[in-house]
Structures are given as structure tokens and as C-alpha cells.
Amino acid sequence: MASERDIFELSGPVHLTSIDWNDVDHRRSVAASMVQGVYIMQRDRQENRQGPDALAPPWWKCFNFDLHSQLIDDADSSIFGAIYKFKPEPKPDHHTLSTPATPSHIIAFRGTVTKGDAFSRDLQLDLHFVKNILHQSSRFETTIQAVRSLVASGNQNIWLAGHSLGSAMAMLAGKNMGRNGVFLESHLFNPPFVSPPIETIKNKKVKHGIRIASSFVTAGLAVAVKLKKNHQQRNNASNNMFSNLASWVPCLYVNPRDHICSEYIGYFQHRRKMEDIGAGGVERLASQHSIAGLFMDAIGKESHEPLHLLPSANLTVNLSCSRDLKEAHGIHQWWKCDQQLESRTYRS
């Protein structure tokens, strides 16, 4: 999946001369900047820039964060993530004073880099995501250990943030923690969604018809699989895990021109439309399963829950014009102040 745009020289949210941690636009801009900081740390590593020559530190220092630690992939020694710690300025008039809404730490993850020695490893993990086995990677093991350790240390108000492949990593960590009753604020930029590109269909009636048919087929398969005695316990556990995540409301940021993430728009809008036509129960069952996963269950083979299955989310759609896929998928759009954004919260 695509990720890092060639905007290395572009500045970040310079319009933020002060930070209001209760402002959703400010929170989004800061989270996106922290992700960009990881991208540039990896670029600094590739180009051997160190000390005063490194270009990454301003991306977090300008918001009064320190670099707590880097997350390193054991397979290729690349920097794929970072933990930032907020360091409040003691001056009472400083623009980044700590408030109850201020994150104590932000754990950020970059997406796929298309240049340098990390590309082959990132591409391998992209394929892991498509196969729903990202949780089996050593990179995720490093991720979840870091998240659990930070939570266990008693820190409050920890954020997760990621872009593209990095947002998949953050989402997987967030779901893992949520199923254990720990709901971390999460900012997921251009999160990938593995599905036929139904959202790109222009005819709304055709698009809606395909989604309705898909929901009924998925729900029917779910009932059929559940009726099989040897799957009863497994499906009940799966349903409970899905409902346990209802209180976790990650912030998803998508662009309708980015086919990598745009299907989230239809995924959540379709739920409301099914409620409107009196088929909410069918959709609630369908939204917990994928046809591919149910088919694997039906033939007795192991399946893994697709990462995109979410009971709740705050979905922000960028309706501004994008020139191409590269721009529509870029992290840079999410710290700009001139974007036409539309947000809606969906709760299961």
C-alpha cells in the first residue's frame, strides 16, 4: 500500500501558534505531526543524519514532546514507530501547557516507505495485512509489548497514532487493548481496508444494492456456520469480543479519493441505511464477520478476523479536492488548516 509522499521539505502545522488540547483540529494536527516525525526519523537513519543534522526532532519538540524511545523492527533494523513524552513548559503563558486533555505519551507509527532498505520489509507486512496475519509479525510483537509496558507503568491519557500500514499497526494494538478494557485514544490516518472497491461505484442505487446483498449473504453464512456444533463456542467468543470493543471509538481519517481507505465511508454509512430499512439486526450480524472468514470456518480451516471490523468509530472524511492518489493518501493533508472535513461518530 502506498504511504509516504515526497513532501520531505514541506513544513508542518505552522498555523498552530498555540495548542488547545480540547480542539479536535489541533489534536488531529499534532497526532499527524508525530507520525511524520517517525517517517523523518527513518529518513534520517537511511541518510545517516545524526545530532544537529537530523531533521526529525522539530516535528515533536515544537509541541513540547521529548523522544522517549524508538520502535525498531528486528527484521531490518528500521525505525517504524516512536514513543513521545509530553514535557510541559513551566511558564504559565506557554502555548503547550498541560491540561487534563493533554496526552502524557503518543505512540506513533509510520506507514510504508517506498525508498531505502525498509521497503521490502514494509511490503512484506502490507501482504501480512491483506492476509489478516499482521498480528503474527515481529513488528506487532514489538508494538504490543511497548503499548502494554507504557499502560502498565501507570501513565494516563496515552494516544496511538499511525498512517497507512502504521494505522493498521495502531488499530491492531488499540483493538488488543480494548478487548482487555483499556481504551486508548487513537488517531488513524488513511487506515487500509481490504475489500472490493464498492465505494468507487458512481451509481448510488447499484452501490447500495450491492451492500445490502452482501450484508444478507454474510449474515446468512454467519448463522449457518454458527449452527454447526463445533463452531458454537468459537462464534460466541467472537461476538463477545466484538461487543466488548463498542466503547472504543478510534478516530479514523479517510479521503474518498484514496481507494486504500475509502471503503470505511460505505462501511459505516451502510449501517445506518440498514437501520432505516428495518434490517439493522442483519447488518449488526454481518458487520462482525467477513465472507472469506466465514468460508474458511465452514470448511474447517483457521481464519483470522479482518482488522477493519469495528463496532464504533469517529469518522472524518476529507472532502477537499485531491489531484491524485498520492495526495489523497498523504499524511500531510491531516495537519493542514484549509481542508474541508466532515466528521460523524458511529457507535454500535
Secondary structure, 3 states (H helix, E strand, C coil): CCCCCCCCCCCCCCCCCCCCCCCHHHHHHHHHHHHHHHHHHHHHHHCCCCHHHCCCCHHHHCCCEEEEEEEECCCCCCEEEEEEEECCCCCCCCCCCCCCCCCCEEEEECCCCCCCCCHHHHHHHHHHHHCCCHHHCHHHHHHHHHHHHHHHCCCCCEEEEEECHHHHHHHHHHHHHHCCCCCCEEEEECCCCCCCCHHHCCCHHHHHHHHHHHHHHHHHHHHHHHHCHHHHHHHHHHHHHHHHCCCCCCEEEECCCCCCCCHHHHHHHHHHHHHHCCCHHHHHHHCCCCHHHHHHHHCCCCCCCCCCCCCCEEEEEECCCCCCHHHHCCHHHHCCCCCCEEEEEECC
